[in-house]
Amino acid sequence: MNQGSSTFDQYFTPESLICRLIEEVPLKKVKRIADFAVGKGALLLEAKKIWPEAELLGIDRDPKMVCSLKTNPTSGTWICENFLEWAPKQDGAAKAAYQSDLILLNPPFSLKAHPCLSIPFQGAVYRCSIALAFISYALRFLRKGGAILAILPHGVVHSKRDAALWSAIGKTFDLDILEDHVAERFHGCQVRCITVKIFNRRPKIHAKTAKPLEVVPDASAALQLSRGCFDHVSYKNADCRGRRGHLLIHTTNLKDGKIVGRFARLSAALPYKEYEGSLIVFPRVGRPSKEKVVFIADAKGLQFTSCVMVVACGEMSTAQAVFSAISEAWNSFRNCYGGTGAQYTTLEKVKDFIRSLPEAEGVEESSLKRSCSLAGG
Ligand SMILES: C[S@@+](CC[C@H](N)C(=O)[O-])C[C@H]1O[C@@H](n2cnc3c(N)ncnc32)[C@H](O)[C@@H]1O
């Protein structure tokens, strides 16, 4: 382990993970991309290939990292600062100069000097890990409609230490766990990681794609797309006999249009994502199959593994409309899945599918058109 890695938590992101993270960026136009723990700039330089016109902003507290970026032919604003103490003027032009549409982050995970920090967020003070402190500070520089894509330690969403701040952030921003168990190992480091996507607000529906769906002001009618939050492998052997705690649904529990089989029971103390009303669920990975698309009238007491895709519909009639639309437009739905090895789909592909439904499949008269607004992250 070199001095940088131990002093500054310099565990650089492997290329395969960078590409996967950038693939999940939901934005078309990106004017500024920031990384507040920029290191050698790998995340920003990769993103620049996709958005060549975007300005880059990178901060690192290690002067060596910043010096090497300043000699890089790719232009950008490179600042040597401790991000958690960085206080640029937050008024007028200065504020605008740092606001970013896209923030990519692989922050330090565990600086020994700061195992737990106290961080102000929206008028309250929270104890949290350094990684979540980075997210919380980074949100100040995220434009409306922008997104943060980050690699974080597993504990940010699964530990008591970060639970209060993570849940407070979730009340204002849309949180989406992309991978609950990142497969890559970081050089010299075996920390378990997740990847997350955070929206500053629900993204505006692009006028062109939004046209077929009527946007209604009632938020309860909105469809929300997400993946389950729990890692299948970790909970595979969880106790199935208890009576308390949520039931964990995995893809193997989706059969013949029903929820079947044995379920793990999750401890009541875990930080759950709350689902309300009716859902449509189907596997995120695996060969697409109609019998694995399941309508759930009441989501109470259910949780899902990260291999399951969840469309939270609110009203039962909306869920029924989505369910029949998937079945009627099965060939298009099947095209949401791809991949060279195991087939899989993404939130973006499913979202595009739902947006395209009325026009592509001629279901203008369905209750989908009358009652759904698509607002999910
Ligand atoms: C895990 S590395 C990630 C580097 C790069 N973004 C990547 O993905 O490969 C974290 C980086 O954050 C920097 N760092 C650590 N503490 C910091 C702080 N308080 N403020 C700014 N940068 C910091 C380290 O020097 C290191 O380069």
The ligand as an SDF file (V2000), in Angstrom:
LIG
                    3D

 27 29  0  0  0  0  0  0  0  0999 V2000
  -11.1740    6.5870   -3.5800 C   0  0  0  0  0  0  0  0  0  0  0  0
  -10.1690    7.8160   -4.3400 S   0  0  0  0  0  0  0  0  0  0  0  0
  -11.0760    8.1020   -5.8370 C   0  0  0  0  0  0  0  0  0  0  0  0
  -10.3150    8.8080   -6.9050 C   0  0  0  0  0  0  0  0  0  0  0  0
  -10.9920    8.9290   -8.2590 C   0  0  0  0  0  0  0  0  0  0  0  0
  -12.1760    9.7500   -8.2140 N   0  0  0  0  0  0  0  0  0  0  0  0
  -11.3480    7.5670   -8.8140 C   0  0  0  0  0  0  0  0  0  0  0  0
  -12.5420    7.2690   -8.8550 O   0  0  0  0  0  0  0  0  0  0  0  0
  -10.4700    6.8180   -9.2090 O   0  0  0  0  0  0  0  0  0  0  0  0
  -10.5350    9.1750   -3.3050 C   0  0  0  0  0  0  0  0  0  0  0  0
   -9.7790   10.4500   -3.6070 C   0  0  0  0  0  0  0  0  0  0  0  0
  -10.2410   11.4530   -2.6930 O   0  0  0  0  0  0  0  0  0  0  0  0
   -9.1510   12.2390   -2.2570 C   0  0  0  0  0  0  0  0  0  0  0  0
   -9.5330   12.7650   -0.9470 N   0  0  0  0  0  0  0  0  0  0  0  0
   -9.4910   12.1670    0.2610 C   0  0  0  0  0  0  0  0  0  0  0  0
   -9.9800   12.9850    1.1950 N   0  0  0  0  0  0  0  0  0  0  0  0
  -10.3580   14.1280    0.5640 C   0  0  0  0  0  0  0  0  0  0  0  0
  -10.9520   15.3500    0.9810 C   0  0  0  0  0  0  0  0  0  0  0  0
  -11.2680   15.5620    2.2600 N   0  0  0  0  0  0  0  0  0  0  0  0
  -11.2180   16.3110    0.0640 N   0  0  0  0  0  0  0  0  0  0  0  0
  -10.8990   16.1060   -1.2530 C   0  0  0  0  0  0  0  0  0  0  0  0
  -10.3300   14.9710   -1.6970 N   0  0  0  0  0  0  0  0  0  0  0  0
  -10.0710   13.9880   -0.8180 C   0  0  0  0  0  0  0  0  0  0  0  0
   -7.9840   11.2820   -2.2510 C   0  0  0  0  0  0  0  0  0  0  0  0
   -6.7420   11.9670   -2.3860 O   0  0  0  0  0  0  0  0  0  0  0  0
   -8.2890   10.3780   -3.4290 C   0  0  0  0  0  0  0  0  0  0  0  0
   -7.6360   10.8500   -4.5880 O   0  0  0  0  0  0  0  0  0  0  0  0
  1  2  1  0
  2  3  1  0
  2 10  1  0
  3  4  1  0
  4  5  1  0
  5  6  1  0
  5  7  1  0
  7  8  2  0
  7  9  1  0
 10 11  1  0
 11 12  1  0
 11 26  1  0
 12 13  1  0
 13 14  1  0
 13 24  1  0
 14 15  1  0
 14 23  1  0
 15 16  2  0
 16 17  1  0
 17 18  1  0
 17 23  2  0
 18 19  1  0
 18 20  2  0
 20 21  1  0
 21 22  2  0
 22 23  1  0
 24 25  1  0
 24 26  1  0
 26 27  1  0
M  CHG  2   2   1   9  -1
M  END
$$$$
